[in-house]
């Protein structure tokens, strides 16, 4: 008697992500969808089974990503009210948290290994966006105060709504950069001091580049279906959030050039650098600008490799005086 054909084997289970995330990141391993759904029932409508039989969401669905973010912010950071206008950048929470934890380590390295916490620390977020993610997480994790800056009045209005809805007006301020040609000029006031600046710069050089990059990504993931309308990017984004002339390298180059004019007002400047091939040009720009110290800090989320670059114009003595004046002494 011929043997019965074996049923096809199910796809091999992917390993639990040995999280490359920062050790303090609250988002280690897989999302616990059953627990999230119990406490945030709206998420249930967007949960699907992936090819491995694991619960997930369709990351091509902007409403699914927004609802997941809302649940994560409530669950891990106590943010009870969060929303963004349609089409605006809806960022992946774990990666944004990683950048903040890396910056906290950068401060701790100058502070006896102790992270300076509390409202004495001031952080400037260049391009805060409609989502206000960095100030929300940074304030909850470390108690820092934030100034979020943006050129888009709609994005700032959304961020203001989030701040007010969560009673964070005392720790998160917002300010419009009125001149899109500048980053720090016309934004920083002469008496302001910031212990950190951070930025997620626009990655692409043109809208067409953004579209091509998105299609290439979906094709590589096997999700490009001519019958299905996919978003420009799976996490959305308006023009200024996604592209600028010259792309990431040009934007960061402008940031570096302007940062030299505010050298005494900031302890560490920083920016994400998504494309490793941009690092040589960025490092050359920092050398020309006269940065005293430069650090490149690697990061990874899943298969994605990223990093941020930080620079300061303050020498060791100037940084010591800054810490003594602004930070509590390490215990």
C-alpha positions as CSV (number, residue, x, y, z in Angstrom):
1,X,0.0,0.0,0.0
2,X,1.5,3.4,-0.9
3,X,2.3,5.5,2.1
4,X,0.2,8.6,2.6
5,X,1.9,11.7,1.6
6,X,3.1,13.8,4.5
7,X,1.3,17.0,5.1
8,X,3.5,20.0,4.3
9,X,5.6,21.1,7.2
10,X,4.6,24.4,8.8
11,X,7.1,27.3,8.3
12,X,10.0,27.1,10.8
13,X,9.3,29.2,13.8
14,X,11.5,32.3,13.8
15,X,13.6,32.5,16.9
16,X,12.5,34.8,19.7
17,X,14.4,38.0,18.9
18,X,17.4,38.0,21.0
19,X,16.7,41.6,21.4
20,X,19.4,43.8,20.0
21,X,17.5,46.6,21.7
22,X,19.1,48.6,24.6
23,X,18.9,46.7,27.9
24,X,16.7,49.4,29.4
25,X,14.3,49.3,26.5
26,X,10.8,48.2,27.6
27,X,10.1,46.4,24.3
28,X,12.3,43.3,24.5
29,X,11.2,40.2,22.6
30,X,7.9,39.9,20.8
31,X,4.9,42.0,21.6
32,X,2.6,40.3,24.1
33,X,-0.6,40.8,22.0
34,X,-2.9,38.8,24.3
35,X,-1.9,41.0,27.3
36,X,-2.1,44.2,25.2
37,X,-5.5,43.3,23.9
38,X,-6.9,42.6,27.4
39,X,-5.9,46.1,28.5
40,X,-6.4,47.9,25.2
41,X,-9.3,46.1,23.4
42,X,-9.3,48.4,20.3
43,X,-6.1,46.6,19.2
44,X,-8.0,43.3,18.7
45,X,-9.5,44.5,15.4
46,X,-6.1,44.7,13.9
47,X,-4.4,41.6,15.1
48,X,-3.6,38.9,12.5
49,X,-1.7,35.7,12.4
50,X,1.7,35.8,10.6
51,X,2.9,32.9,8.4
52,X,4.4,31.3,11.6
53,X,1.0,31.3,13.4
54,X,2.1,34.1,15.7
55,X,-0.1,37.1,16.5
56,X,1.0,40.3,14.8
57,X,-0.5,43.3,13.0
58,X,-0.5,44.3,9.4
59,X,2.2,46.9,9.4
60,X,1.0,48.1,6.0
61,X,-2.2,49.4,7.6
62,X,-1.7,52.9,9.1
63,X,-4.6,52.5,11.5
64,X,-3.1,49.2,12.8
65,X,0.2,50.8,13.4
66,X,-1.4,53.8,15.1
67,X,-3.5,51.6,17.4
68,X,-0.5,49.5,18.3
69,X,1.5,52.7,19.2
70,X,-1.4,54.0,21.3
71,X,-1.5,50.7,23.2
72,X,2.3,50.6,23.7
73,X,2.4,54.3,24.9
74,X,-0.4,53.7,27.4
75,X,0.9,50.3,28.6
76,X,4.6,51.2,29.1
77,X,4.7,55.0,29.5
78,X,1.3,56.0,31.0
79,X,0.4,58.1,27.9
80,X,-3.4,57.9,28.0
81,X,-4.3,60.2,25.0
82,X,-2.3,59.9,21.8
83,X,-3.4,60.5,18.2
84,X,-1.9,62.0,15.0
85,X,-3.5,63.4,11.8
86,X,-3.9,61.1,8.8
87,X,-0.7,60.7,6.8
88,X,1.7,61.9,9.4
89,X,4.7,59.9,10.6
90,X,3.7,57.1,13.0
91,X,7.0,56.0,14.4
92,X,8.1,52.5,15.6
93,X,8.2,53.0,19.4
94,X,11.1,50.5,20.2
95,X,13.6,52.2,18.0
96,X,12.7,55.7,19.2
97,X,13.2,54.5,22.8
98,X,16.6,53.1,21.9
99,X,17.9,56.4,20.7
100,X,16.9,58.0,24.0
101,X,18.5,55.3,26.1
102,X,21.7,55.6,24.1
103,X,21.7,59.4,24.7
104,X,21.2,58.7,28.4
105,X,24.3,56.5,28.4
106,X,26.2,59.2,26.6
107,X,25.4,61.6,29.5
108,X,26.2,58.9,32.1
109,X,29.6,58.3,30.6
110,X,30.5,61.9,31.6
111,X,28.8,61.6,35.0
112,X,30.5,58.7,36.8
113,X,28.3,56.2,35.1
114,X,25.1,57.7,36.6
115,X,22.4,58.9,34.3
116,X,21.4,62.5,35.1
117,X,17.7,62.6,35.5
118,X,15.0,65.1,36.3
119,X,13.8,68.5,35.1
120,X,17.2,70.2,35.3
121,X,18.1,68.4,32.1
122,X,16.9,70.1,28.9
123,X,16.6,68.3,25.6
124,X,15.8,69.8,22.2
125,X,14.0,67.7,19.6
126,X,14.6,68.9,16.1
127,X,11.5,67.8,14.0
128,X,9.3,66.8,16.9
129,X,6.5,65.9,14.4
130,X,2.8,65.4,15.0
131,X,3.6,62.3,17.1
132,X,5.8,64.0,19.8
133,X,7.3,60.6,20.5
134,X,10.8,61.5,21.8
135,X,9.5,64.0,24.4
136,X,6.8,61.6,25.6
137,X,9.2,58.7,26.1
138,X,12.2,60.8,27.3
139,X,10.1,62.6,29.9
140,X,8.6,59.4,31.2
141,X,11.8,57.5,31.3
142,X,14.2,60.1,32.7
143,X,12.1,63.1,33.8
144,X,13.9,65.4,31.3
145,X,12.3,68.6,30.0
146,X,11.9,68.9,26.3
147,X,11.5,71.6,23.7
148,X,10.1,70.2,20.5
149,X,10.7,72.2,17.3
150,X,9.1,71.8,13.9
151,X,8.4,73.8,10.7
152,X,5.0,72.3,10.2
153,X,2.1,74.1,12.1
154,X,-0.2,71.1,11.7
155,X,2.4,68.8,13.3
156,X,2.9,71.3,16.1
157,X,-0.8,71.6,16.7
158,X,-1.1,67.8,17.0
159,X,1.9,67.6,19.4
160,X,0.3,70.4,21.5
161,X,-2.9,68.4,21.7
162,X,-1.0,65.4,22.9
163,X,0.9,67.4,25.5
164,X,-2.2,69.0,26.9
165,X,-4.2,65.8,26.9
166,X,-1.6,64.2,29.1
167,X,-1.0,67.3,31.4
168,X,2.6,67.6,30.3
169,X,2.7,71.3,29.6
170,X,5.2,71.8,32.5
171,X,7.8,69.5,31.0
172,X,7.2,69.6,27.2
173,X,7.2,72.9,25.3
174,X,6.8,73.3,21.5
175,X,8.1,76.0,19.2
176,X,7.9,76.6,15.4
177,X,11.0,77.1,13.3
178,X,9.7,79.8,11.0
179,X,12.4,79.5,8.4
180,X,12.7,76.0,6.8
181,X,16.2,76.9,5.5
182,X,17.5,76.9,9.1
183,X,17.7,74.4,11.9
184,X,19.1,76.2,15.0
185,X,19.2,79.7,13.7
186,X,16.1,81.7,14.6
187,X,15.0,78.9,17.0
188,X,17.4,78.9,19.9
189,X,17.3,81.9,22.2
190,X,20.6,83.4,23.5
191,X,20.0,82.4,27.1
192,X,18.9,78.8,26.5
193,X,21.0,75.8,27.3
194,X,20.4,72.2,26.2
195,X,22.1,69.2,27.5
196,X,21.1,67.2,24.4
197,X,19.7,67.8,21.0
198,X,18.3,64.9,19.0
199,X,16.9,64.5,15.5
200,X,15.5,61.9,13.1
201,X,16.4,63.7,9.9
202,X,14.5,63.3,6.6
203,X,16.1,60.3,4.9
204,X,15.3,60.8,1.2
205,X,16.3,63.5,-1.3
206,X,13.0,63.7,-3.2
207,X,9.4,62.4,-3.0
208,X,10.2,60.1,-5.9
209,X,13.1,58.6,-3.9
210,X,10.8,58.0,-1.0
211,X,8.3,56.2,-3.2
212,X,10.9,54.1,-4.9
213,X,12.4,53.1,-1.6
214,X,9.0,52.1,-0.2
215,X,8.3,50.0,-3.3
216,X,11.7,48.3,-3.1
217,X,11.1,47.5,0.6
218,X,7.7,46.0,-0.1
219,X,9.0,44.0,-3.0
220,X,11.8,42.6,-0.8
221,X,9.3,41.6,1.8
222,X,7.1,39.9,-0.8
223,X,4.2,42.2,-0.1
224,X,4.0,44.2,-3.3
225,X,0.5,43.4,-4.7
226,X,-0.8,45.4,-7.7
227,X,-4.3,44.9,-6.4
228,X,-3.5,46.4,-3.0
229,X,-2.9,50.0,-2.2
230,X,0.1,50.3,0.1
231,X,1.1,53.5,1.9
232,X,4.1,55.5,0.8
233,X,5.9,54.2,3.9
234,X,4.5,51.7,6.4
235,X,4.9,54.3,9.1
236,X,3.5,57.2,7.0
237,X,5.0,60.6,6.8
238,X,4.6,64.1,5.3
239,X,7.1,65.6,2.9
240,X,9.3,67.3,5.4
241,X,9.4,64.2,7.5
242,X,10.5,62.0,4.6
243,X,12.7,64.0,2.3
244,X,14.7,67.2,1.8
245,X,17.2,68.4,-0.9
246,X,20.2,66.2,-0.6
247,X,18.6,63.8,1.8
248,X,19.9,62.8,5.1
249,X,23.6,63.7,4.6
250,X,22.7,67.2,3.4
251,X,20.3,67.8,6.3
252,X,22.8,66.6,8.9
253,X,25.5,68.6,7.2
254,X,23.4,71.8,7.6
255,X,22.8,70.9,11.2
256,X,26.5,70.5,11.9
257,X,27.3,73.8,10.2
258,X,24.7,75.7,12.3
259,X,25.6,73.8,15.5
260,X,29.0,75.4,15.5
261,X,27.3,78.8,15.9
262,X,25.7,77.6,19.1
263,X,28.7,75.6,20.4
264,X,28.5,77.0,24.0
265,X,24.7,76.4,24.3
266,X,24.6,72.6,23.9
267,X,26.4,69.9,25.7
268,X,25.9,67.1,23.1
269,X,24.4,67.6,19.7
270,X,23.1,64.4,18.0
271,X,21.3,62.9,15.0
272,X,20.2,59.6,13.8
273,X,22.1,58.3,10.7
274,X,20.1,55.7,8.9
275,X,22.5,55.1,6.1
276,X,26.0,54.0,7.1
277,X,27.4,55.2,3.8
278,X,26.6,58.8,5.0
279,X,28.9,58.6,8.0
280,X,32.2,59.6,6.2
281,X,30.7,62.8,4.8
282,X,29.1,63.6,8.2
283,X,32.4,63.0,10.1
284,X,34.2,65.2,7.6
285,X,31.7,67.9,8.2
286,X,32.2,67.6,11.9
287,X,36.0,67.9,11.5
288,X,35.6,71.1,9.4
289,X,33.2,72.5,12.0
290,X,35.7,72.0,14.8
291,X,33.9,69.5,16.9
292,X,36.0,68.6,19.9
293,X,34.6,65.1,20.4
294,X,32.5,62.8,18.2
295,X,30.8,59.5,19.1
296,X,29.1,57.1,16.8
297,X,26.7,54.8,18.7
298,X,25.4,51.7,16.9
299,X,21.7,50.6,17.3
300,X,19.7,47.7,15.9
301,X,16.0,46.9,15.7
302,X,15.3,43.4,14.3
303,X,17.1,43.2,11.0
304,X,17.6,46.9,10.7
305,X,21.0,48.3,11.6
306,X,21.2,52.0,12.5
307,X,23.2,54.4,14.6
308,X,23.3,57.9,15.9
309,X,26.2,60.3,15.9
310,X,26.8,62.8,18.7
311,X,29.2,65.7,18.8
312,X,30.3,68.5,21.2
313,X,32.3,71.6,20.9
314,X,33.0,71.7,24.7
315,X,36.4,70.5,25.9
316,X,36.7,68.4,29.1
317,X,37.0,71.4,31.4
318,X,34.0,73.2,29.9
319,X,32.0,70.0,30.2
320,X,33.0,69.7,33.9
321,X,31.9,73.2,34.6
322,X,28.6,72.6,32.7
323,X,27.9,69.5,34.8
324,X,28.7,71.2,38.1
325,X,26.3,74.0,37.2
326,X,23.4,72.0,35.8
327,X,23.5,68.4,36.9
328,X,23.2,66.8,40.3
329,X,26.4,65.2,41.5
330,X,26.4,61.4,41.0
331,X,25.8,59.4,44.2
